[in-house]
Amino acid sequence: MYKKNFEVYLDCGTSKIRAVAFNNDSPKNTFYEESDFFFEHLTIESKIQEIISSLENKINEHLDEVTLMLDSPNMLSIGISISKKIDGLKLKKTDIQFLVQDAKQQVLRTNLNQNISHIIIKNYKIDNTEYTFLPKDIKCDKVSLEIFFICLPKKVIEYYKKKFSTFNISVKQILCSSYAKSINYKENISSVENISFIDMGFNKTSIVCYYNGDLTFLDVLPIGGNHITKDISTVLNIDLKDAEYLKLNFDKNQNLLNEKKISLDLIQKIIFARIEEILELSEKSIKLNLKPKILDQYKMVLMGEGSKILNNKFKEKIFFSKDIDLLEENNVDICQSALKASEGSNKQEVVMIPKIQLKQGFFEKLFHFFK
């Protein structure tokens, strides 16, 4: 069989697509591609085709499979606690496999329109003792798991699989973009264990919260950067393309504002009012999902394509009760997140890996057990 030299990842956003090809033998030999901004989702097939053609030319290799990063306003996070009696016997990995499989089937039965993208074992309770890992050679009467599932809508996944199949490319794996990025960035902010990532996209804002370094919850708000564009369009009575340009350039092009007879103060008020609303809704979600005694212990980090209009020089103009850190992402950061997530950088996650690997650890076997 012909050996592929590159692994390819695509972050398929609602308004932009990013891609990277990592060389399997030489990590420094990496190629990036990014589409231009698009409003009309109908153009996404041509954007995908352009990126694929460009990458294939750069790596001199035909693409036949890719890993995708996706988000959706309709994605879900679901927590399940499940237990099994062991009756004093030695706890086996197959017992854990059974519990995870049982929990997975419960999620799928009650969420027929969802597909599971990530399975995270938050903790193991063995008799009356809690662990963040599975102990070896332990006997017990009962084992309980707290499992966290991140799900993406089936129709979204099938949509992208169909698009890529038109280019004879199979989808190897689907990752939740917000979750994958948070795992990567959390490692780079290692001094902070209690952190909430507010990922502001085109039509949604994701909240991914960690406490003591472990994932606590993921929530999604159906509001994002495009709502700011629509606000500008409505208030100023201009089309969406002009509103998008004004949103991104209001502090860079005073001549444009003068030409259209628009005050800088008005533009700022429109933009900041919507951002303040998104932050307030995010904080409300965090308060609903965290214990009251730890609410003042977490850091909020704003990131995502929709947040790029708010750089540090405007941070002081945002009227919000909590201090916000701004994380400036680039293509390298985003695509590296996909690589790390697919390799299983979160040790508590049931890692979904290709079947061709010969040496299997517990989590790899668990994945094949599902298949």
Residue pairs with C-beta under 8 A, 6 or more apart in sequence:
4 24
4 61
4 64
5 23
5 24
5 25
5 59
5 61
6 21
6 22
6 23
6 24
6 31
6 59
6 61
7 21
7 22
7 24
7 67
7 339
8 19
8 20
8 21
8 22
8 55
8 63
8 65
8 66
8 67
9 19
9 20
9 22
9 66
9 67
9 68
9 69
9 335
9 338
9 339
9 342
10 17
10 18
10 19
10 48
10 51
10 66
10 67
10 68
10 69
11 17
11 18
11 19
11 68
11 69
11 177
11 334
11 335
11 338
12 44
12 48
12 68
12 69
12 70
12 160
13 71
13 177
13 201
13 202
13 305
14 41
14 201
14 202
14 203
14 226
15 37
15 38
15 39
15 202
15 226
15 305
16 34
16 35
16 36
16 37
16 38
16 305
17 34
17 35
17 44
17 47
17 48
17 51
18 32
18 33
18 34
18 35
18 331
18 334
18 335
19 32
19 33
19 34
19 51
19 52
19 55
19 335
20 30
20 31
20 32
20 33
20 331
20 332
20 335
20 338
20 339
21 30
21 31
21 55
21 58
21 59
22 30
22 339
23 29
23 30
23 59
31 55
31 58
31 59
32 331
32 332
32 335
33 51
33 54
33 55
33 58
34 51
34 331
35 47
35 50
35 51
37 244
38 44
38 47
39 240
39 241
39 244
44 163
45 163
45 166
48 163
48 164
48 167
49 167
52 63
52 167
52 169
55 63
56 62
56 63
63 167
63 169
64 168
64 169
64 170
65 169
65 170
65 171
65 172
66 164
66 169
66 170
66 171
66 172
67 171
67 172
67 173
67 174
67 175
67 338
67 342
68 160
68 171
68 173
68 174
68 175
69 175
69 176
69 177
69 180
69 334
69 337
69 338
70 152
70 156
70 157
70 160
70 174
70 175
70 176
70 177
71 152
71 176
71 177
71 178
71 199
71 201
71 204
71 206
71 220
72 152
72 153
72 156
72 204
72 220
73 203
73 204
73 220
73 221
73 222
74 153
74 156
74 220
75 114
75 150
75 151
75 152
75 153
75 176
75 220
76 111
76 114
76 149
76 150
76 151
76 220
77 148
77 149
77 150
77 151
77 217
77 218
77 219
78 107
78 111
78 148
78 149
78 151
79 122
79 146
79 147
79 148
79 149
79 217
80 103
80 106
80 107
80 146
80 147
80 149
81 144
81 145
81 146
81 147
82 99
82 102
82 103
82 106
82 144
82 145
82 147
83 99
83 125
83 142
83 143
83 144
83 145
84 95
84 98
84 99
84 142
84 143
84 144
85 141
85 142
86 95
86 139
86 140
86 141
86 142
86 143
87 141
88 139
88 140
88 141
89 139
90 137
90 138
90 139
91 126
91 134
91 135
91 138
91 139
91 140
91 143
93 134
93 362
93 365
93 366
95 143
96 121
96 124
96 134
96 143
96 145
96 362
96 366
97 365
97 366
97 369
99 143
99 145
99 147
100 119
100 121
100 145
100 147
100 350
100 366
101 369
101 370
103 145
103 147
103 149
104 116
104 119
104 149
104 370
107 114
107 116
107 149
107 151
108 114
108 116
111 151
113 153
113 154
113 155
114 151
114 152
114 153
114 154
115 151
115 152
115 153
115 154
115 157
115 174
116 149
116 150
116 151
117 150
117 151
117 152
117 174
117 175
117 176
118 148
118 149
118 150
118 175
118 176
118 179
118 349
118 350
119 147
119 148
119 149
119 349
119 350
120 147
120 148
120 149
120 150
120 215
120 346
120 348
120 349
120 350
121 145
121 146
121 147
121 148
121 348
121 349
121 350
122 132
122 146
122 147
122 148
122 214
122 215
122 348
123 130
123 131
123 132
123 145
123 146
124 130
124 131
124 132
124 133
124 134
124 135
124 143
124 144
124 145
125 131
125 143
125 144
125 145
125 146
126 135
126 138
126 140
126 142
126 143
126 144
127 140
127 141
127 142
132 214
132 348
133 347
133 348
134 362
148 215
148 217
150 176
150 179
150 218
152 174
152 176
157 171
157 174
160 171
161 170
161 171
164 170
164 171
172 354
173 342
173 352
175 338
175 341
175 342
176 218
177 199
177 334
177 337
178 197
178 199
178 206
178 208
178 218
179 208
179 215
179 218
179 341
180 337
180 338
180 340
180 341
181 197
181 199
181 303
181 329
181 333
181 334
181 337
182 197
182 199
182 208
182 210
183 337
183 340
183 341
183 345
183 346
184 333
184 336
184 337
184 340
184 341
184 345
185 197
185 301
185 303
185 327
185 333
185 337
186 195
186 197
186 210
186 213
187 340
187 345
189 195
189 299
189 301
192 299
193 210
193 211
193 212
193 213
194 210
194 211
194 212
194 294
194 297
194 298
194 299
195 209
195 210
195 298
195 299
195 300
195 301
196 207
196 208
196 209
196 210
196 282
196 286
196 298
196 299
196 300
196 301
197 206
197 207
197 208
197 209
197 301
197 303
197 327
198 205
198 206
198 207
198 278
198 279
198 282
198 300
198 301
198 302
198 303
198 304
198 307
198 324
199 205
199 206
199 207
199 208
199 303
199 304
200 224
200 225
200 278
200 302
200 303
200 304
200 305
200 306
200 307
201 224
201 225
201 304
201 305
201 306
202 224
202 225
202 226
202 305
202 306
203 222
203 223
203 224
203 226
203 227
204 220
204 221
204 222
204 223
204 224
205 220
205 221
205 223
205 224
205 278
205 281
205 282
205 304
205 306
206 218
206 219
206 220
206 221
206 304
207 217
207 218
207 219
207 220
207 221
207 282
207 285
207 286
208 215
208 217
208 218
209 215
209 216
209 217
209 218
209 286
209 289
209 290
209 298
210 216
211 290
211 294
211 298
214 348
215 346
215 348
216 289
216 290
217 289
217 290
219 285
219 289
221 278
221 281
221 282
221 285
223 277
223 278
223 281
224 278
224 304
224 306
225 247
225 304
225 305
225 306
225 307
225 309
226 306
227 274
228 247
228 270
228 271
228 274
228 275
228 306
228 309
229 240
229 243
229 244
229 247
230 240
230 243
231 270
231 271
231 273
231 274
232 238
232 243
232 246
232 247
232 267
232 270
232 271
233 239
233 240
233 242
233 243
235 266
235 270
236 243
236 246
236 260
236 262
236 266
238 246
238 260
245 256
246 256
246 257
246 260
246 262
246 267
247 267
247 271
247 309
248 308
248 309
249 256
250 257
250 264
250 267
250 268
250 271
250 309
251 264
251 314
254 264
257 263
257 264
257 267
268 314
268 317
271 309
271 310
272 314
272 317
272 318
272 319
275 307
275 310
275 318
276 318
276 319
276 320
279 300
279 302
279 318
279 320
279 322
279 324
280 320
282 300
283 300
283 320
283 321
283 322
286 295
286 298
286 300
287 295
290 298
299 325
300 322
300 323
300 324
300 325
301 324
301 325
301 326
301 327
302 310
302 324
302 325
302 326
302 327
303 326
303 327
303 328
303 329
304 329
307 326
308 328
310 318
310 326
311 326
311 328
312 326
315 324
315 326
318 324
342 353
343 351
344 351
344 353
344 363
349 363
350 363
350 366
350 367
351 363
351 364
351 367
352 367
353 364
353 367
355 368
355 371
357 364
360 368
